[in-house]
Amino acid sequence: MLTKHAPKFAAATSCLVLAVSLCAQPATTPSARPETRSGTWVATWGASQQIPEPQNALPPEDLHDVTLRQIFHLSVGGTALRVHLSNVFGTDALHISSVHVAKPLSPSAPDVDVKTDRSLMFAGLTEVTIPPGAEFISDPLDYPIAPLSDLAVSFQVDRPPARQTGHPGSRATTWYLHGDQVSAATFVEPKHIDHWYQVGAIDVQAAPDAASIVALGDSITDGHGATTNGNDRWTDILARRLQAAPETRTIGVSNQGIGGNHLLTDGLGPNVLARFDRDVLAPAAVRWLIVFEGVNDLGGLARDGEVPPADHKALVARVIAAYLQIVTRAHAHGLRVYGATITPYVGSNYYHPSPLSEADRLAVNQWIRTPGNFDAVIDFDATLRDPAHPDQLLPAFDCGDHLHPSPAGYKAMAETIPLSLFAR
């Protein structure tokens, strides 16, 4: 009897499932439904988000009915794009009235080509409300864009965020003025500031084999000492090298450096292990990770006065343990992980490292260079150090503070990285 009635029961169940499915369909317009597209979404630009320090935050009085225009330098190109708006450190919902993209006329001015201006949509709407602690990704926009080109993103907010989310170390200018100016060809007498706000990533749709590299680091990855609006960080130059080689032209670079960042403690921005999921695992099509962190942990130990040798030994062990955590978590998601050696900083007036601190750096670098700890090693230390004084930066590669490289130093760093590391 069970066999006899089974077909009727199955048919009734199918009808019930179909009815429930039809009833559950949201009332959306066609433009709000997911699109079927070929190719791969890949991160072409990214910046780690944090709470801007008071001196780096926009004044709240400037954020009533304001339009911000920011320019981002992309790595890989594509046929379509989408923009990630971030409210990850906001304590209340953030309402954004409209968002437009356009091709800028210059990386150092707010002028755009109005013929390229397009509105971004969010579930088919031109406005979006982002919950606290969250980000929203725009709907895909057909928008062919060349590799190594710039993209202007303009958005309007009607009231200040409850707490701002941004990236202070932009080395790029943001322009802003009151009113709805998202599609304006230029901004007339705008205010400006050299920080980014509320934009966390940009993806493009590229070839099916497209993939991205995440550079996880501190101020040397963020680009302290690079040229404002010049796009000459080591990650920018790596992106140029990738585009110059036919076999790596579908690889994007996402810079996840934060100035003053630590492996072990919160400093400027969350510590590396706390931000790992958002900054390393979340970027679209990430396949490789370059880890270049640790100088702020090492330098900070004795910045205000020397500590016992046992404290130095314990710190080195904790730094290595953090590296192991990074490798373990990245490998669990199929990423290859490359360790970059920590560059010299003797002579720095900020850290004024002692011989014990230099010994810590050498010990950590020895561990990084040991085969099997990382999937490969990128020896930035060997590239930047002065052969006559290996505990110091080569003067030609020193921005002047004996801690951060100059643009020439960043170029040398990028040229150190073998492109064979990114073979498919």
C-alpha positions in Angstrom: 0.0 0.0 0.0 2.8 2.4 0.7 4.2 1.7 -2.7 0.8 2.2 -4.3 0.1 5.6 -2.7 3.7 6.9 -2.9 3.3 8.6 -6.3 0.2 10.5 -5.2 1.9 11.6 -2.0 5.0 12.7 -4.0 2.8 14.7 -6.4 1.0 16.4 -3.6 4.2 17.2 -1.9 5.6 18.6 -5.1 2.5 20.8 -5.5 2.8 22.0 -2.0 6.5 22.8 -2.4 5.8 24.7 -5.6 3.0 26.7 -4.0 5.2 27.6 -1.0 8.0 28.5 -3.4 5.8 30.8 -5.4 4.4 32.4 -2.4 7.8 33.0 -1.0 9.1 34.9 -4.1 9.9 38.5 -3.1 8.1 41.3 -4.9 11.1 42.7 -6.8 11.7 44.3 -10.1 13.7 42.5 -12.7 16.7 44.8 -12.1 16.8 43.6 -8.5 17.2 39.9 -9.3 20.7 38.4 -9.6 22.1 38.5 -13.1 23.7 35.6 -14.8 27.2 36.6 -16.1 30.3 35.0 -17.4 33.7 35.6 -16.0 35.0 36.0 -12.4 34.5 38.8 -9.9 37.9 39.8 -8.7 39.1 42.5 -6.3 40.8 45.2 -8.3 41.2 47.7 -5.4 40.8 47.5 -1.6 41.6 49.3 1.6 41.4 48.1 5.2 38.7 49.8 7.1 39.1 51.3 10.6 37.7 54.1 12.8 39.4 57.3 11.7 41.3 59.0 14.5 39.8 62.4 15.6 42.4 64.4 13.5 41.6 62.2 10.5 37.8 62.2 10.7 35.5 64.6 8.7 33.9 67.3 10.9 30.3 66.2 11.6 29.0 69.7 10.6 30.5 69.0 7.1 28.5 65.8 6.7 25.0 67.2 6.6 23.7 66.9 3.0 27.2 66.4 1.6 28.6 64.7 -1.5 32.0 63.1 -1.3 34.1 62.3 -4.4 37.0 59.9 -4.1 39.4 58.5 -6.7 40.7 55.0 -6.6 43.5 53.5 -8.7 42.6 50.1 -10.0 44.8 47.1 -10.8 43.1 44.6 -13.1 40.5 45.7 -15.6 37.2 44.2 -16.5 33.8 44.5 -18.3 31.7 45.3 -15.3 32.2 46.6 -11.8 30.6 46.7 -8.3 31.5 48.9 -5.3 31.6 47.9 -1.6 30.3 50.6 0.7 31.4 50.1 4.3 29.7 50.9 7.6 31.7 48.2 9.5 32.6 50.5 12.4 29.3 52.5 12.4 27.1 52.3 15.4 23.9 53.1 13.6 22.5 52.5 10.1 24.1 54.7 7.4 21.8 56.0 4.7 23.4 56.9 1.4 21.1 58.7 -1.0 22.9 58.0 -4.2 26.2 56.7 -5.6 27.7 57.4 -9.0 30.9 56.3 -10.7 32.8 58.1 -13.5 36.2 58.2 -15.1 38.2 61.1 -13.6 40.2 63.5 -15.7 43.1 63.5 -13.2 43.9 61.5 -10.1 44.5 64.8 -8.3 41.4 66.8 -9.1 37.6 66.3 -8.7 36.9 66.7 -12.4 35.2 63.7 -14.2 34.2 62.9 -17.8 30.4 63.3 -17.5 29.9 61.0 -20.5 31.1 58.2 -18.4 28.9 59.0 -15.3 26.7 56.1 -14.2 24.5 55.5 -11.2 25.0 52.5 -9.0 22.0 50.5 -7.8 21.4 48.4 -4.7 18.8 45.8 -5.1 17.5 47.9 -7.9 17.3 51.1 -5.9 19.5 54.2 -6.1 19.7 54.6 -2.4 20.9 52.2 0.3 20.8 51.9 4.1 23.7 49.9 5.5 23.2 48.4 8.9 25.8 49.1 11.7 28.8 46.8 11.4 28.0 45.8 7.8 28.9 46.6 4.2 26.8 46.6 1.1 27.9 45.6 -2.4 26.3 47.4 -5.3 24.5 45.6 -8.1 26.8 44.8 -11.0 27.1 47.6 -13.5 28.2 47.0 -17.1 31.1 49.4 -17.2 34.2 48.4 -19.2 37.3 49.7 -17.4 41.0 49.4 -18.3 43.6 48.0 -16.0 45.7 50.5 -14.1 43.0 53.2 -14.6 41.3 55.4 -12.1 37.7 55.4 -11.0 35.8 58.2 -9.3 33.2 57.2 -6.8 30.8 60.0 -5.6 28.1 59.5 -3.0 25.7 61.7 -1.1 24.8 61.3 2.6 22.1 63.3 4.3 23.4 63.1 7.8 26.7 62.2 9.5 27.4 58.6 10.2 27.0 57.7 13.9 30.6 56.7 13.7 32.8 57.1 10.6 34.4 54.2 8.8 37.4 54.9 6.6 41.0 54.5 5.7 43.2 57.4 6.9 46.3 56.4 5.0 44.9 56.9 1.5 47.8 58.9 0.0 44.9 60.2 -2.1 42.6 63.2 -1.9 38.8 63.2 -1.1 36.8 66.2 -2.2 33.5 67.2 -0.6 30.8 69.9 -0.7 27.2 70.3 0.3 24.3 69.3 -1.9 23.7 66.5 -4.4 26.7 66.7 -6.7 27.2 63.0 -7.5 26.9 63.6 -11.3 28.6 67.0 -11.4 31.4 67.4 -13.9 33.5 69.2 -11.3 33.2 70.5 -7.7 33.2 74.3 -7.3 35.3 75.4 -4.3 35.1 72.1 -2.5 36.8 71.2 0.7 39.4 68.4 0.5 41.2 66.0 2.8 43.7 63.2 2.1 41.8 60.3 3.6 39.2 57.8 2.2 35.8 57.2 3.8 33.1 54.5 3.6 34.4 52.7 0.5 36.1 49.3 1.2 36.6 47.6 -2.1 36.0 47.6 -5.8 35.5 44.5 -7.9 35.6 44.0 -11.6 34.3 41.1 -13.7 37.3 39.7 -15.5 38.4 36.5 -17.3 37.4 33.2 -15.8 40.9 32.6 -14.5 41.1 36.0 -12.7 42.4 36.1 -9.2 43.7 38.5 -6.6 46.6 39.1 -4.3 46.0 40.5 -0.8 48.9 42.4 0.7 48.5 42.3 4.5 50.6 44.9 6.2 51.3 48.1 8.2 52.3 51.6 7.1 55.0 50.3 4.7 52.3 48.4 2.7 49.8 51.3 3.3 52.4 53.5 1.5 53.8 56.0 4.1 56.4 58.0 2.2 54.7 57.4 -1.2 53.5 60.3 -3.3 50.0 61.7 -2.6 47.9 60.9 -5.7 51.0 59.4 -7.3 50.1 55.7 -6.8 53.6 54.6 -6.2 53.2 52.2 -3.3 54.9 48.9 -3.7 51.5 47.3 -4.3 50.8 49.8 -7.1 54.1 48.9 -8.8 53.5 45.2 -8.4 50.1 45.7 -10.2 51.9 47.4 -13.1 54.4 44.5 -13.3 51.5 42.0 -13.3 49.8 43.9 -16.2 53.0 44.1 -18.2 53.3 40.3 -18.3 50.8 38.5 -20.5 50.5 35.5 -18.1 49.5 37.6 -15.1 47.3 40.3 -16.6 44.2 38.8 -15.0 45.6 39.2 -11.4 44.4 42.0 -9.2 46.0 43.5 -6.1 44.1 44.4 -2.9 46.2 46.6 -0.5 45.2 45.7 3.1 47.8 47.7 4.9 47.1 50.0 7.9 49.6 52.5 9.2 50.6 51.7 12.8 49.0 48.2 12.6 50.1 45.4 14.9 50.0 41.6 14.7 49.2 41.2 18.4 47.5 44.3 19.7 45.0 46.9 18.5 46.9 50.0 17.5 45.7 52.0 14.5 43.0 49.7 13.3 42.2 46.2 14.6 45.1 43.7 15.1 45.8 41.5 12.2 44.2 38.4 13.6 41.0 40.4 14.4 40.7 41.8 10.9 41.8 38.6 9.1 38.4 37.4 7.8 37.3 40.8 6.5 40.6 41.9 5.0 42.2 38.6 3.8 39.4 36.1 3.2 36.6 38.4 2.0 38.2 40.1 -1.1 36.8 38.6 -4.3 38.8 35.8 -5.9 41.7 36.0 -3.5 44.2 33.3 -4.2 47.5 34.6 -2.7 48.5 36.4 0.5 51.6 38.4 1.2 52.2 38.9 4.9 54.4 41.9 5.8 53.7 42.7 9.4 55.6 42.9 12.6 57.8 46.0 12.8 55.3 47.8 15.0 55.2 44.9 17.4 59.0 44.6 17.6 59.6 48.4 17.8 56.9 49.1 20.3 58.2 46.7 22.9 61.0 49.0 24.2 59.9 52.3 22.7 59.5 53.9 26.1 62.5 52.2 27.7 64.4 48.9 27.6 62.8 45.7 28.9 64.4 42.5 30.1 65.7 40.0 27.5 63.0 37.5 28.6 60.4 40.0 27.4 62.1 40.2 24.0 62.2 36.4 23.7 58.6 36.1 24.6 57.6 38.7 22.0 59.4 36.9 19.2 57.6 33.7 20.2 54.2 35.5 20.1 55.0 37.1 16.7 55.9 33.7 15.3 52.7 32.2 16.8 50.7 34.9 15.0 52.3 34.1 11.7 51.4 30.4 12.2 47.8 31.4 12.8 47.8 33.4 9.6 49.2 30.5 7.6 46.8 28.0 9.1 43.7 30.1 8.5 44.8 31.1 5.0 45.6 27.5 4.0 42.2 26.4 5.3 40.7 28.5 2.5 43.1 27.4 -0.2 45.4 30.5 -0.2 49.1 30.4 -0.8 50.9 32.5 1.8 54.2 34.3 1.2 56.1 35.8 4.1 58.0 39.1 3.7 61.0 39.8 5.9 60.9 42.8 8.2 63.0 45.7 6.9 65.6 47.5 9.0 64.7 50.5 11.2 67.8 51.3 13.3 68.0 55.1 13.4 64.3 55.6 13.6 63.4 58.4 16.0 60.0 56.9 16.5 61.2 53.5 17.8 65.0 54.1 18.4 65.5 50.4 18.5 68.2 48.9 20.8 70.5 46.0 20.0 68.0 43.7 21.6 65.2 45.0 19.3 67.5 44.4 16.3 68.2 40.9 17.5 64.4 40.3 17.7 64.1 41.4 14.0 66.9 39.1 12.9 65.3 36.2 14.8 61.9 36.8 13.3 63.4 37.1 9.8 65.4 33.9 10.3 62.1 32.1 11.0 60.4 33.7 8.0 63.3 32.5 5.8 63.2 29.0 7.1 61.7 26.7 4.4 58.3 25.3 5.2 57.1 28.1 7.5 55.6 30.1 4.6 54.9 28.8 1.1 57.6 31.2 -0.2 59.7 34.1 1.1 59.9 37.7 -0.3 63.1 39.1 1.1 62.3 42.9 1.5 65.0 43.1 4.1 67.7 42.0 1.7 66.4 44.5 -0.9 66.3 47.6 1.3 69.1 47.2 3.8 72.4 49.1 3.5 75.1 46.5 2.8 77.6 48.6 4.9 75.1 48.9 7.7 72.6 46.0 7.4 70.6 47.2 10.4 69.7 50.4 8.5 67.8 51.2 5.3 69.9 52.0 2.3 69.9 55.9 2.1 68.6 55.8 -1.5 65.6 53.8 -0.3 64.9 55.8 2.9 62.1 58.4 2.9 64.1 60.2 5.6 62.7 58.8 8.9 64.9 55.6 8.7 61.7 53.4 9.0 59.7 53.9 5.8 61.0 53.5 2.2 61.0 56.3 -0.3 59.2 55.9 -3.7 62.5 54.5 -5.0 62.5 52.0 -2.1 58.9 51.0 -2.9 59.8 50.4 -6.5 62.7 48.2 -5.5 60.4 46.2 -3.2 57.9 45.6 -6.0 60.7 44.5 -8.3 61.9 42.0 -5.7 58.8 39.9 -6.0 59.1 37.1 -8.5 56.0 37.0 -10.7 56.4 33.2 -10.9 54.9 33.2 -7.4 51.5 33.8 -9.0 51.7 31.1 -11.7 48.4 29.3 -12.0 
